[in-house]
Amino acid sequence: MLRSMLNGAVAMGWLACALFFLRFWKQSHERLFGFFALSFVVQALNSAASGLIDAQDERRNYIYVARLVAFLIILYAIWDKNRGNRRR
Amino acid sequence: MAEAVYILCAMTSVACAVLLLRAWKRTESRLLLWSGLCFVGLAVSNVLLFVDLALLPPSIDLYMPRLLSTLAAVSVLLYGLIWDAT
């Protein structure tokens, strides 16, 4: 019960962060912020799924794959940003 | 296979934290500082994930410390976004 609640809180926190970055992206049209928002939405879905899926469920491994994807989006975003700066 | 994913999660989150904090040192952008600190928390959580599921026996469960470090990471970023970076 406590675990589900905390997972829900984390999911809500990620969604709130994603909304902030979505706003930054709309204001500045900077792709970095868009990627951050996308990554945080993935992490929010991830936390929600963690709260809903039972610890013994074999599908649990996919949650960590999704988490890895979220981190790779951030790494790509930073690489993309640095590449843009160098070109300028 | 699963262990490879855990260790990749840990490595990518550490890389995100390092790159964001390095970018913060270069640009002094407060948003990068808060994002970097958030990823430090996530790196802790993901290193614990690898230790918990790949190294420690099933009798020891680090789910709560992992969850709390993730919650701390999100809270730091949210605090920064609300009070500092906007």
Backbone of each chain as nested JSON, in Angstrom:
{
  "chains": [
    {"id": "A", "residues": [
      {"number": 1, "name": "MET", "atoms": {"N": [0.84, -1.211, 0.0], "CA": [0.0, 0.0, 0.0], "C": [0.874, 1.26, 0.0]}},
      {"number": 2, "name": "LEU", "atoms": {"N": [1.86, 1.278, 0.953], "CA": [2.778, 2.42, 1.018], "C": [3.586, 2.52, -0.276]}},
      {"number": 3, "name": "ARG", "atoms": {"N": [4.005, 1.348, -0.78], "CA": [4.779, 1.327, -2.026], "C": [3.984, 1.915, -3.181]}},
      {"number": 4, "name": "SER", "atoms": {"N": [2.712, 1.504, -3.278], "CA": [1.879, 2.023, -4.371], "C": [1.721, 3.526, -4.242]}},
      {"number": 5, "name": "MET", "atoms": {"N": [1.519, 3.991, -3.009], "CA": [1.325, 5.427, -2.796], "C": [2.571, 6.204, -3.202]}},
      {"number": 6, "name": "LEU", "atoms": {"N": [3.741, 5.703, -2.777], "CA": [4.992, 6.4, -3.11], "C": [5.25, 6.366, -4.614]}},
      {"number": 7, "name": "ASN", "atoms": {"N": [4.938, 5.215, -5.246], "CA": [5.091, 5.151, -6.704], "C": [4.178, 6.169, -7.383]}},
      {"number": 8, "name": "GLY", "atoms": {"N": [2.972, 6.311, -6.848], "CA": [2.042, 7.299, -7.389], "C": [2.57, 8.714, -7.214]}},
      {"number": 9, "name": "ALA", "atoms": {"N": [3.17, 8.981, -6.046], "CA": [3.726, 10.312, -5.783], "C": [4.868, 10.608, -6.755]}},
      {"number": 10, "name": "VAL", "atoms": {"N": [5.719, 9.611, -6.981], "CA": [6.84, 9.794, -7.919], "C": [6.301, 10.06, -9.325]}},
      {"number": 11, "name": "ALA", "atoms": {"N": [5.273, 9.283, -9.729], "CA": [4.687, 9.463, -11.065], "C": [4.148, 10.893, -11.214]}},
      {"number": 12, "name": "MET", "atoms": {"N": [3.424, 11.361, -10.203], "CA": [2.867, 12.721, -10.226], "C": [3.989, 13.761, -10.316]}},
      {"number": 13, "name": "GLY", "atoms": {"N": [5.067, 13.529, -9.54], "CA": [6.214, 14.44, -9.559], "C": [6.833, 14.527, -10.943]}},
      {"number": 14, "name": "TRP", "atoms": {"N": [7.002, 13.364, -11.594], "CA": [7.569, 13.366, -12.957], "C": [6.674, 14.121, -13.918]}},
      {"number": 15, "name": "LEU", "atoms": {"N": [5.352, 13.904, -13.785], "CA": [4.432, 14.588, -14.707], "C": [4.504, 16.1, -14.516]}},
      {"number": 16, "name": "ALA", "atoms": {"N": [4.614, 16.535, -13.253], "CA": [4.718, 17.974, -12.984], "C": [5.996, 18.533, -13.608]}},
      {"number": 17, "name": "CYS", "atoms": {"N": [7.117, 17.805, -13.439], "CA": [8.387, 18.239, -14.047], "C": [8.249, 18.289, -15.566]}},
      {"number": 18, "name": "ALA", "atoms": {"N": [7.583, 17.267, -16.129], "CA": [7.41, 17.217, -17.586], "C": [6.643, 18.446, -18.063]}},
      {"number": 19, "name": "LEU", "atoms": {"N": [5.626, 18.866, -17.297], "CA": [4.841, 20.043, -17.701], "C": [5.69, 21.311, -17.697]}},
      {"number": 20, "name": "PHE", "atoms": {"N": [6.558, 21.446, -16.677], "CA": [7.464, 22.602, -16.647], "C": [8.333, 22.631, -17.893]}},
      {"number": 21, "name": "PHE", "atoms": {"N": [8.915, 21.459, -18.235], "CA": [9.811, 21.425, -19.391], "C": [9.057, 21.63, -20.697]}},
      {"number": 22, "name": "LEU", "atoms": {"N": [7.795, 21.158, -20.719], "CA": [6.958, 21.386, -21.894], "C": [6.738, 22.891, -22.097]}},
      {"number": 23, "name": "ARG", "atoms": {"N": [6.546, 23.591, -20.992], "CA": [6.362, 25.046, -21.072], "C": [7.644, 25.722, -21.564]}},
      {"number": 24, "name": "PHE", "atoms": {"N": [8.798, 25.298, -21.002], "CA": [10.073, 25.871, -21.46], "C": [10.247, 25.636, -22.951]}},
      {"number": 25, "name": "TRP", "atoms": {"N": [9.862, 24.413, -23.396], "CA": [10.025, 24.062, -24.801], "C": [9.14, 24.956, -25.68]}},
      {"number": 26, "name": "LYS", "atoms": {"N": [7.89, 25.179, -25.223], "CA": [6.975, 26.018, -26.011], "C": [7.482, 27.459, -26.069]}},
      {"number": 27, "name": "GLN", "atoms": {"N": [8.091, 27.909, -24.951], "CA": [8.563, 29.288, -24.909], "C": [9.817, 29.494, -25.753]}},
      {"number": 28, "name": "SER", "atoms": {"N": [10.752, 28.525, -25.665], "CA": [12.06, 28.761, -26.28], "C": [12.274, 27.981, -27.575]}},
      {"number": 29, "name": "HIS", "atoms": {"N": [11.38, 27.005, -27.859], "CA": [11.547, 26.11, -29.015], "C": [12.898, 25.412, -29.002]}},
      {"number": 30, "name": "GLU", "atoms": {"N": [13.44, 25.223, -27.819], "CA": [14.715, 24.514, -27.661], "C": [14.408, 23.02, -27.538]}},
      {"number": 31, "name": "ARG", "atoms": {"N": [14.998, 22.229, -28.451], "CA": [14.674, 20.788, -28.487], "C": [15.025, 20.069, -27.184]}},
      {"number": 32, "name": "LEU", "atoms": {"N": [16.103, 20.554, -26.52], "CA": [16.564, 19.937, -25.272], "C": [15.411, 19.805, -24.277]}},
      {"number": 33, "name": "PHE", "atoms": {"N": [14.613, 20.878, -24.156], "CA": [13.512, 20.865, -23.193], "C": [12.432, 19.87, -23.598]}},
      {"number": 34, "name": "GLY", "atoms": {"N": [12.19, 19.777, -24.914], "CA": [11.211, 18.812, -25.414], "C": [11.614, 17.383, -25.072]}},
      {"number": 35, "name": "PHE", "atoms": {"N": [12.903, 17.082, -25.262], "CA": [13.398, 15.739, -24.931], "C": [13.294, 15.47, -23.431]}},
      {"number": 36, "name": "PHE", "atoms": {"N": [13.592, 16.49, -22.626], "CA": [13.474, 16.317, -21.174], "C": [12.031, 15.988, -20.8]}},
      {"number": 37, "name": "ALA", "atoms": {"N": [11.082, 16.749, -21.384], "CA": [9.669, 16.517, -21.088], "C": [9.279, 15.09, -21.466]}},
      {"number": 38, "name": "LEU", "atoms": {"N": [9.727, 14.66, -22.65], "CA": [9.414, 13.3, -23.119], "C": [9.981, 12.258, -22.152]}},
      {"number": 39, "name": "SER", "atoms": {"N": [11.23, 12.459, -21.747], "CA": [11.875, 11.501, -20.84], "C": [11.112, 11.42, -19.506]}},
      {"number": 40, "name": "PHE", "atoms": {"N": [10.661, 12.579, -19.006], "CA": [9.966, 12.569, -17.72], "C": [8.583, 11.921, -17.83]}},
      {"number": 41, "name": "VAL", "atoms": {"N": [7.937, 12.077, -18.995], "CA": [6.654, 11.389, -19.191], "C": [6.875, 9.869, -19.173]}},
      {"number": 42, "name": "VAL", "atoms": {"N": [7.949, 9.416, -19.843], "CA": [8.265, 7.972, -19.824], "C": [8.499, 7.514, -18.391]}},
      {"number": 43, "name": "GLN", "atoms": {"N": [9.238, 8.326, -17.618], "CA": [9.522, 7.943, -16.225], "C": [8.249, 7.933, -15.384]}},
      {"number": 44, "name": "ALA", "atoms": {"N": [7.312, 8.853, -15.696], "CA": [6.036, 8.883, -14.963], "C": [5.249, 7.601, -15.231]}},
      {"number": 45, "name": "LEU", "atoms": {"N": [5.175, 7.205, -16.517], "CA": [4.463, 5.973, -16.872], "C": [5.13, 4.776, -16.201]}},
      {"number": 46, "name": "ASN", "atoms": {"N": [6.455, 4.842, -16.162], "CA": [7.252, 3.8, -15.535], "C": [6.909, 3.632, -14.056]}},
      {"number": 47, "name": "SER", "atoms": {"N": [6.83, 4.766, -13.352], "CA": [6.507, 4.712, -11.917], "C": [5.086, 4.218, -11.702]}},
      {"number": 48, "name": "ALA", "atoms": {"N": [4.17, 4.686, -12.559], "CA": [2.781, 4.245, -12.431], "C": [2.703, 2.729, -12.636]}},
      {"number": 49, "name": "ALA", "atoms": {"N": [3.441, 2.239, -13.66], "CA": [3.443, 0.793, -13.916], "C": [4.059, 0.032, -12.747]}},
      {"number": 50, "name": "SER", "atoms": {"N": [5.144, 0.597, -12.156], "CA": [5.778, -0.042, -10.989], "C": [4.788, -0.201, -9.849]}},
      {"number": 51, "name": "GLY", "atoms": {"N": [3.937, 0.818, -9.673], "CA": [2.952, 0.768, -8.587], "C": [1.859, -0.25, -8.84]}},
      {"number": 52, "name": "LEU", "atoms": {"N": [1.588, -0.502, -10.136], "CA": [0.455, -1.374, -10.468], "C": [0.86, -2.84, -10.633]}},
      {"number": 53, "name": "ILE", "atoms": {"N": [2.114, -3.059, -11.084], "CA": [2.538, -4.437, -11.365], "C": [3.079, -5.089, -10.101]}},
      {"number": 54, "name": "ASP", "atoms": {"N": [2.695, -6.309, -9.909], "CA": [3.117, -7.072, -8.744], "C": [4.624, -7.375, -8.81]}},
      {"number": 55, "name": "ALA", "atoms": {"N": [5.274, -7.455, -7.632], "CA": [6.726, -7.654, -7.581], "C": [7.153, -8.97, -8.242]}},
      {"number": 56, "name": "GLN", "atoms": {"N": [6.276, -9.964, -8.239], "CA": [6.65, -11.264, -8.81], "C": [6.352, -11.359, -10.312]}},
      {"number": 57, "name": "ASP", "atoms": {"N": [5.678, -10.337, -10.836], "CA": [5.282, -10.355, -12.243], "C": [6.513, -10.32, -13.153]}},
      {"number": 58, "name": "GLU", "atoms": {"N": [6.557, -11.226, -14.139], "CA": [7.737, -11.279, -15.008], "C": [7.847, -10.068, -15.935]}},
      {"number": 59, "name": "ARG", "atoms": {"N": [6.709, -9.39, -16.153], "CA": [6.744, -8.209, -17.012], "C": [7.51, -7.055, -16.372]}},
      {"number": 60, "name": "ARG", "atoms": {"N": [7.853, -7.229, -15.103], "CA": [8.563, -6.202, -14.356], "C": [9.862, -5.764, -15.052]}},
      {"number": 61, "name": "ASN", "atoms": {"N": [10.519, -6.73, -15.719], "CA": [11.781, -6.398, -16.384], "C": [11.604, -5.316, -17.45]}},
      {"number": 62, "name": "TYR", "atoms": {"N": [10.434, -5.307, -18.098], "CA": [10.204, -4.304, -19.139], "C": [10.207, -2.895, -18.565]}},
      {"number": 63, "name": "ILE", "atoms": {"N": [9.828, -2.774, -17.286], "CA": [9.823, -1.465, -16.637], "C": [11.235, -0.877, -16.658]}},
      {"number": 64, "name": "TYR", "atoms": {"N": [12.225, -1.743, -16.386], "CA": [13.598, -1.243, -16.336], "C": [14.12, -0.935, -17.732]}},
      {"number": 65, "name": "VAL", "atoms": {"N": [13.605, -1.643, -18.737], "CA": [13.973, -1.312, -20.123], "C": [13.437, 0.077, -20.47]}},
      {"number": 66, "name": "ALA", "atoms": {"N": [12.181, 0.356, -20.051], "CA": [11.586, 1.672, -20.315], "C": [12.378, 2.761, -19.596]}},
      {"number": 67, "name": "ARG", "atoms": {"N": [12.832, 2.439, -18.375], "CA": [13.62, 3.415, -17.616], "C": [14.927, 3.724, -18.352]}},
      {"number": 68, "name": "LEU", "atoms": {"N": [15.532, 2.663, -18.889], "CA": [16.769, 2.838, -19.654], "C": [16.524, 3.738, -20.859]}},
      {"number": 69, "name": "VAL", "atoms": {"N": [15.369, 3.544, -21.523], "CA": [15.024, 4.377, -22.679], "C": [14.926, 5.84, -22.25]}},
      {"number": 70, "name": "ALA", "atoms": {"N": [14.31, 6.09, -21.081], "CA": [14.167, 7.461, -20.593], "C": [15.538, 8.111, -20.384]}},
      {"number": 71, "name": "PHE", "atoms": {"N": [16.495, 7.358, -19.835], "CA": [17.845, 7.911, -19.623], "C": [18.555, 8.135, -20.947]}},
      {"number": 72, "name": "LEU", "atoms": {"N": [18.324, 7.208, -21.898], "CA": [18.979, 7.361, -23.206], "C": [18.438, 8.597, -23.925]}},
      {"number": 73, "name": "ILE", "atoms": {"N": [17.145, 8.909, -23.714], "CA": [16.581, 10.128, -24.322], "C": [17.332, 11.354, -23.794]}},
      {"number": 74, "name": "ILE", "atoms": {"N": [17.602, 11.371, -22.455], "CA": [18.323, 12.51, -21.865], "C": [19.74, 12.599, -22.452]}},
      {"number": 75, "name": "LEU", "atoms": {"N": [20.409, 11.449, -22.538], "CA": [21.78, 11.456, -23.082], "C": [21.773, 11.949, -24.527]}},
      {"number": 76, "name": "TYR", "atoms": {"N": [20.782, 11.482, -25.305], "CA": [20.687, 11.936, -26.697], "C": [20.444, 13.448, -26.735]}},
      {"number": 77, "name": "ALA", "atoms": {"N": [19.562, 13.927, -25.825], "CA": [19.229, 15.356, -25.793], "C": [20.482, 16.192, -25.528]}},
      {"number": 78, "name": "ILE", "atoms": {"N": [21.325, 15.743, -24.58], "CA": [22.539, 16.498, -24.252], "C": [23.51, 16.464, -25.442]}},
      {"number": 79, "name": "TRP", "atoms": {"N": [23.635, 15.273, -26.053], "CA": [24.519, 15.145, -27.211], "C": [24.035, 16.047, -28.345]}},
      {"number": 80, "name": "ASP", "atoms": {"N": [22.715, 16.041, -28.566], "CA": [22.095, 16.854, -29.62], "C": [22.37, 18.337, -29.376]}},
      {"number": 81, "name": "LYS", "atoms": {"N": [22.254, 18.744, -28.115], "CA": [22.46, 20.157, -27.741], "C": [23.923, 20.553, -27.965]}},
      {"number": 82, "name": "ASN", "atoms": {"N": [24.854, 19.699, -27.516], "CA": [26.275, 19.998, -27.675], "C": [26.668, 20.073, -29.15]}},
      {"number": 83, "name": "ARG", "atoms": {"N": [26.084, 19.173, -29.948], "CA": [26.371, 19.149, -31.374], "C": [25.921, 20.457, -32.028]}},
      {"number": 84, "name": "GLY", "atoms": {"N": [24.716, 20.919, -31.609], "CA": [24.173, 22.165, -32.146], "C": [25.064, 23.345, -31.808]}},
      {"number": 85, "name": "ASN", "atoms": {"N": [25.586, 23.363, -30.553], "CA": [26.445, 24.468, -30.133], "C": [27.732, 24.512, -30.941]}},
      {"number": 86, "name": "ARG", "atoms": {"N": [28.267, 23.305, -31.209], "CA": [29.538, 23.256, -31.919], "C": [29.388, 23.746, -33.352]}},
      {"number": 87, "name": "ARG", "atoms": {"N": [28.207, 23.427, -33.924], "CA": [27.995, 23.776, -35.32], "C": [27.868, 25.297, -35.482]}},
      {"number": 88, "name": "ARG", "atoms": {"N": [27.314, 25.945, -34.438], "CA": [27.018, 27.367, -34.534], "C": [28.261, 28.247, -34.617]}}
    ]},
    {"id": "B", "residues": [
      {"number": 1, "name": "MET", "atoms": {"N": [20.475, -11.187, -18.925], "CA": [19.839, -10.107, -19.697], "C": [19.327, -9.009, -18.767]}},
      {"number": 2, "name": "ALA", "atoms": {"N": [18.569, -9.433, -17.743], "CA": [18.013, -8.438, -16.816], "C": [19.133, -7.671, -16.119]}},
      {"number": 3, "name": "GLU", "atoms": {"N": [20.199, -8.386, -15.73], "CA": [21.319, -7.727, -15.043], "C": [21.961, -6.672, -15.94]}},
      {"number": 4, "name": "ALA", "atoms": {"N": [22.035, -6.994, -17.252], "CA": [22.623, -6.028, -18.196], "C": [21.795, -4.746, -18.212]}},
      {"number": 5, "name": "VAL", "atoms": {"N": [20.456, -4.892, -18.165], "CA": [19.59, -3.709, -18.168], "C": [19.805, -2.903, -16.886]}},
      {"number": 6, "name": "TYR", "atoms": {"N": [19.926, -3.594, -15.736], "CA": [20.129, -2.872, -14.47], "C": [21.424, -2.074, -14.508]}},
      {"number": 7, "name": "ILE", "atoms": {"N": [22.488, -2.726, -14.999], "CA": [23.78, -2.029, -14.986], "C": [23.785, -0.893, -16.011]}},
      {"number": 8, "name": "LEU", "atoms": {"N": [23.064, -1.081, -17.135], "CA": [22.976, 0.007, -18.119], "C": [22.183, 1.179, -17.561]}},
      {"number": 9, "name": "CYS", "atoms": {"N": [21.101, 0.874, -16.794], "CA": [20.324, 1.937, -16.133], "C": [21.242, 2.738, -15.22]}},
      {"number": 10, "name": "ALA", "atoms": {"N": [22.057, 2.025, -14.424], "CA": [22.96, 2.706, -13.486], "C": [23.965, 3.561, -14.251]}},
      {"number": 11, "name": "MET", "atoms": {"N": [24.556, 2.98, -15.311], "CA": [25.595, 3.713, -16.044], "C": [25.034, 4.936, -16.763]}},
      {"number": 12, "name": "THR", "atoms": {"N": [23.846, 4.775, -17.381], "CA": [23.295, 5.921, -18.12], "C": [22.87, 7.034, -17.164]}},
      {"number": 13, "name": "SER", "atoms": {"N": [22.331, 6.662, -15.981], "CA": [21.915, 7.724, -15.061], "C": [23.132, 8.45, -14.487]}},
      {"number": 14, "name": "VAL", "atoms": {"N": [24.231, 7.708, -14.223], "CA": [25.466, 8.367, -13.762], "C": [25.979, 9.301, -14.864]}},
      {"number": 15, "name": "ALA", "atoms": {"N": [25.943, 8.829, -16.116], "CA": [26.415, 9.655, -17.236], "C": [25.578, 10.932, -17.356]}},
      {"number": 16, "name": "CYS", "atoms": {"N": [24.239, 10.8, -17.211], "CA": [23.359, 11.981, -17.277], "C": [23.751, 12.976, -16.189]}},
      {"number": 17, "name": "ALA", "atoms": {"N": [23.958, 12.475, -14.959], "CA": [24.294, 13.354, -13.828], "C": [25.607, 14.088, -14.104]}},
      {"number": 18, "name": "VAL", "atoms": {"N": [26.621, 13.333, -14.564], "CA": [27.935, 13.94, -14.81], "C": [27.836, 14.998, -15.907]}},
      {"number": 19, "name": "LEU", "atoms": {"N": [27.151, 14.656, -17.012], "CA": [27.066, 15.593, -18.145], "C": [26.291, 16.849, -17.762]}},
      {"number": 20, "name": "LEU", "atoms": {"N": [25.195, 16.679, -16.996], "CA": [24.394, 17.844, -16.618], "C": [25.168, 18.739, -15.656]}},
      {"number": 21, "name": "LEU", "atoms": {"N": [25.878, 18.133, -14.694], "CA": [26.629, 18.946, -13.734], "C": [27.83, 19.624, -14.404]}},
      {"number": 22, "name": "ARG", "atoms": {"N": [28.435, 18.932, -15.388], "CA": [29.535, 19.565, -16.128], "C": [29.015, 20.754, -16.933]}},
      {"number": 23, "name": "ALA", "atoms": {"N": [27.824, 20.569, -17.54], "CA": [27.222, 21.667, -18.302], "C": [26.876, 22.824, -17.373]}},
      {"number": 24, "name": "TRP", "atoms": {"N": [26.445, 22.494, -16.148], "CA": [26.133, 23.557, -15.179], "C": [27.399, 24.341, -14.824]}},
      {"number": 25, "name": "LYS", "atoms": {"N": [28.526, 23.64, -14.627], "CA": [29.783, 24.319, -14.287], "C": [30.208, 25.258, -15.415]}},
      {"number": 26, "name": "ARG", "atoms": {"N": [29.915, 24.832, -16.64], "CA": [30.322, 25.639, -17.792], "C": [29.423, 26.85, -17.967]}},
      {"number": 27, "name": "THR", "atoms": {"N": [28.099, 26.646, -17.8], "CA": [27.155, 27.717, -18.146], "C": [26.581, 28.421, -16.922]}},
      {"number": 28, "name": "GLU", "atoms": {"N": [26.711, 27.798, -15.743], "CA": [26.128, 28.322, -14.503], "C": [24.615, 28.483, -14.598]}},
      {"number": 29, "name": "SER", "atoms": {"N": [23.968, 27.686, -15.448], "CA": [22.503, 27.713, -15.533], "C": [21.925, 26.928, -14.347]}},
      {"number": 30, "name": "ARG", "atoms": {"N": [21.05, 27.589, -13.582], "CA": [20.509, 26.955, -12.378], "C": [19.664, 25.723, -12.72]}},
      {"number": 31, "name": "LEU", "atoms": {"N": [18.992, 25.801, -13.882], "CA": [18.159, 24.664, -14.305], "C": [19.003, 23.404, -14.479]}},
      {"number": 32, "name": "LEU", "atoms": {"N": [20.207, 23.58, -15.016], "CA": [21.104, 22.435, -15.198], "C": [21.573, 21.898, -13.857]}},
      {"number": 33, "name": "LEU", "atoms": {"N": [21.765, 22.805, -12.873], "CA": [22.175, 22.355, -11.535], "C": [21.092, 21.463, -10.931]}},
      {"number": 34, "name": "TRP", "atoms": {"N": [19.841, 21.92, -10.975], "CA": [18.757, 21.127, -10.377], "C": [18.546, 19.823, -11.119]}},
      {"number": 35, "name": "SER", "atoms": {"N": [18.631, 19.886, -12.459], "CA": [18.491, 18.648, -13.238], "C": [19.619, 17.684, -12.896]}},
      {"number": 36, "name": "GLY", "atoms": {"N": [20.833, 18.223, -12.769], "CA": [21.983, 17.381, -12.428], "C": [21.805, 16.734, -11.065]}},
      {"number": 37, "name": "LEU", "atoms": {"N": [21.341, 17.522, -10.076], "CA": [21.128, 16.965, -8.732], "C": [20.05, 15.886, -8.762]}},
      {"number": 38, "name": "CYS", "atoms": {"N": [19.008, 16.111, -9.576], "CA": [17.95, 15.109, -9.724], "C": [18.551, 13.808, -10.24]}},
      {"number": 39, "name": "PHE", "atoms": {"N": [19.439, 13.914, -11.229], "CA": [20.027, 12.694, -11.789], "C": [21.05, 12.052, -10.851]}},
      {"number": 40, "name": "VAL", "atoms": {"N": [21.61, 12.84, -9.931], "CA": [22.452, 12.218, -8.893], "C": [21.579, 11.278, -8.055]}},
      {"number": 41, "name": "GLY", "atoms": {"N": [20.387, 11.746, -7.673], "CA": [19.448, 10.904, -6.915], "C": [19.041, 9.669, -7.706]}},
      {"number": 42, "name": "LEU", "atoms": {"N": [18.778, 9.878, -9.005], "CA": [18.389, 8.742, -9.847], "C": [19.539, 7.757, -10.005]}},
      {"number": 43, "name": "ALA", "atoms": {"N": [20.771, 8.291, -10.056], "CA": [21.939, 7.41, -10.158], "C": [22.044, 6.557, -8.898]}},
      {"number": 44, "name": "VAL", "atoms": {"N": [21.839, 7.184, -7.732], "CA": [21.858, 6.42, -6.471], "C": [20.814, 5.311, -6.531]}},
      {"number": 45, "name": "SER", "atoms": {"N": [19.596, 5.68, -6.957], "CA": [18.5, 4.715, -7.037], "C": [18.846, 3.553, -7.967]}},
      {"number": 46, "name": "ASN", "atoms": {"N": [19.493, 3.871, -9.101], "CA": [19.78, 2.824, -10.083], "C": [20.987, 1.98, -9.722]}},
      {"number": 47, "name": "VAL", "atoms": {"N": [21.942, 2.574, -8.988], "CA": [23.042, 1.75, -8.47], "C": [22.474, 0.784, -7.429]}},
      {"number": 48, "name": "LEU", "atoms": {"N": [21.56, 1.298, -6.589], "CA": [20.894, 0.426, -5.609], "C": [20.097, -0.678, -6.301]}},
      {"number": 49, "name": "LEU", "atoms": {"N": [19.488, -0.327, -7.46], "CA": [18.727, -1.321, -8.23], "C": [19.62, -2.49, -8.631]}},
      {"number": 50, "name": "PHE", "atoms": {"N": [20.809, -2.143, -9.144], "CA": [21.742, -3.204, -9.557], "C": [22.198, -4.022, -8.356]}},
      {"number": 51, "name": "VAL", "atoms": {"N": [22.546, -3.317, -7.256], "CA": [23.008, -4.016, -6.049], "C": [21.903, -4.931, -5.52]}},
      {"number": 52, "name": "ASP", "atoms": {"N": [20.679, -4.404, -5.498], "CA": [19.539, -5.142, -4.937], "C": [19.208, -6.394, -5.758]}},
      {"number": 53, "name": "LEU", "atoms": {"N": [19.057, -6.221, -7.068], "CA": [18.545, -7.319, -7.894], "C": [19.63, -8.214, -8.493]}},
      {"number": 54, "name": "ALA", "atoms": {"N": [20.864, -7.71, -8.581], "CA": [21.895, -8.537, -9.201], "C": [22.925, -9.068, -8.204]}},
      {"number": 55, "name": "LEU", "atoms": {"N": [23.186, -8.319, -7.126], "CA": [24.259, -8.727, -6.218], "C": [23.751, -9.356, -4.924]}},
      {"number": 56, "name": "LEU", "atoms": {"N": [22.761, -8.707, -4.305], "CA": [22.296, -9.184, -2.994], "C": [21.357, -10.377, -3.143]}},
      {"number": 57, "name": "PRO", "atoms": {"N": [21.313, -11.256, -2.118], "CA": [20.361, -12.376, -2.171], "C": [18.919, -11.864, -2.063]}},
      {"number": 58, "name": "PRO", "atoms": {"N": [17.934, -12.657, -2.561], "CA": [16.531, -12.198, -2.556], "C": [15.99, -11.891, -1.157]}},
      {"number": 59, "name": "SER", "atoms": {"N": [16.655, -12.42, -0.121], "CA": [16.156, -12.177, 1.242], "C": [16.322, -10.717, 1.652]}},
      {"number": 60, "name": "ILE", "atoms": {"N": [17.271, -10.012, 1.013], "CA": [17.46, -8.591, 1.33], "C": [16.747, -7.77, 0.256]}},
      {"number": 61, "name": "ASP", "atoms": {"N": [15.849, -6.9, 0.703], "CA": [15.026, -6.126, -0.229], "C": [15.327, -4.638, -0.079]}},
      {"number": 62, "name": "LEU", "atoms": {"N": [15.835, -4.033, -1.151], "CA": [16.142, -2.595, -1.101], "C": [15.089, -1.766, -1.842]}},
      {"number": 63, "name": "TYR", "atoms": {"N": [13.877, -2.309, -1.992], "CA": [12.856, -1.598, -2.783], "C": [12.566, -0.22, -2.198]}},
      {"number": 64, "name": "MET", "atoms": {"N": [12.398, -0.178, -0.861], "CA": [12.051, 1.103, -0.235], "C": [13.16, 2.149, -0.384]}},
      {"number": 65, "name": "PRO", "atoms": {"N": [14.438, 1.818, -0.075], "CA": [15.492, 2.809, -0.302], "C": [15.553, 3.282, -1.753]}},
      {"number": 66, "name": "ARG", "atoms": {"N": [15.3, 2.35, -2.7], "CA": [15.319, 2.739, -4.118], "C": [14.202, 3.72, -4.423]}},
      {"number": 67, "name": "LEU", "atoms": {"N": [13.012, 3.386, -3.891], "CA": [11.84, 4.237, -4.148], "C": [12.027, 5.612, -3.503]}},
      {"number": 68, "name": "LEU", "atoms": {"N": [12.577, 5.623, -2.285], "CA": [12.742, 6.898, -1.582], "C": [13.813, 7.764, -2.247]}},
      {"number": 69, "name": "SER", "atoms": {"N": [14.867, 7.14, -2.78], "CA": [15.865, 7.971, -3.457], "C": [15.3, 8.541, -4.759]}},
      {"number": 70, "name": "THR", "atoms": {"N": [14.436, 7.776, -5.436], "CA": [13.789, 8.325, -6.643], "C": [12.867, 9.478, -6.264]}},
      {"number": 71, "name": "LEU", "atoms": {"N": [12.111, 9.295, -5.173], "CA": [11.202, 10.366, -4.724], "C": [11.999, 11.614, -4.36]}},
      {"number": 72, "name": "ALA", "atoms": {"N": [13.14, 11.423, -3.685], "CA": [13.992, 12.56, -3.323], "C": [14.48, 13.27, -4.59]}},
      {"number": 73, "name": "ALA", "atoms": {"N": [14.875, 12.478, -5.602], "CA": [15.377, 13.057, -6.854], "C": [14.297, 13.91, -7.526]}},
      {"number": 74, "name": "VAL", "atoms": {"N": [13.082, 13.38, -7.6], "CA": [11.986, 14.127, -8.234], "C": [11.694, 15.389, -7.423]}},
      {"number": 75, "name": "SER", "atoms": {"N": [11.709, 15.257, -6.092], "CA": [11.381, 16.396, -5.241], "C": [12.398, 17.52, -5.416]}},
      {"number": 76, "name": "VAL", "atoms": {"N": [13.686, 17.148, -5.534], "CA": [14.731, 18.16, -5.728], "C": [14.476, 18.93, -7.022]}},
      {"number": 77, "name": "LEU", "atoms": {"N": [14.182, 18.194, -8.107], "CA": [13.958, 18.863, -9.394], "C": [12.714, 19.75, -9.324]}},
      {"number": 78, "name": "LEU", "atoms": {"N": [11.67, 19.234, -8.699], "CA": [10.423, 20.006, -8.606], "C": [10.638, 21.265, -7.771]}},
      {"number": 79, "name": "TYR", "atoms": {"N": [11.393, 21.133, -6.669], "CA": [11.711, 22.299, -5.839], "C": [12.455, 23.339, -6.67]}},
      {"number": 80, "name": "GLY", "atoms": {"N": [13.463, 22.87, -7.396], "CA": [14.251, 23.784, -8.218], "C": [13.4, 24.47, -9.278]}},
      {"number": 81, "name": "LEU", "atoms": {"N": [12.517, 23.704, -9.916], "CA": [11.678, 24.266, -10.976], "C": [10.718, 25.314, -10.41]}},
      {"number": 82, "name": "ILE", "atoms": {"N": [10.201, 25.068, -9.212], "CA": [9.195, 25.966, -8.66], "C": [9.825, 27.209, -8.036]}},
      {"number": 83, "name": "TRP", "atoms": {"N": [10.937, 27.031, -7.301], "CA": [11.472, 28.152, -6.525], "C": [12.615, 28.885, -7.182]}},
      {"number": 84, "name": "ASP", "atoms": {"N": [13.313, 28.208, -8.092], "CA": [14.58, 28.787, -8.513], "C": [14.684, 29.052, -10.006]}},
      {"number": 85, "name": "ALA", "atoms": {"N": [14.28, 28.079, -10.802], "CA": [14.675, 28.11, -12.212], "C": [13.682, 28.833, -13.117]}},
      {"number": 86, "name": "THR", "atoms": {"N": [12.544, 29.289, -12.588], "CA": [11.578, 29.928, -13.5], "C": [11.635, 31.443, -13.404]}}
    ]}
  ]
}
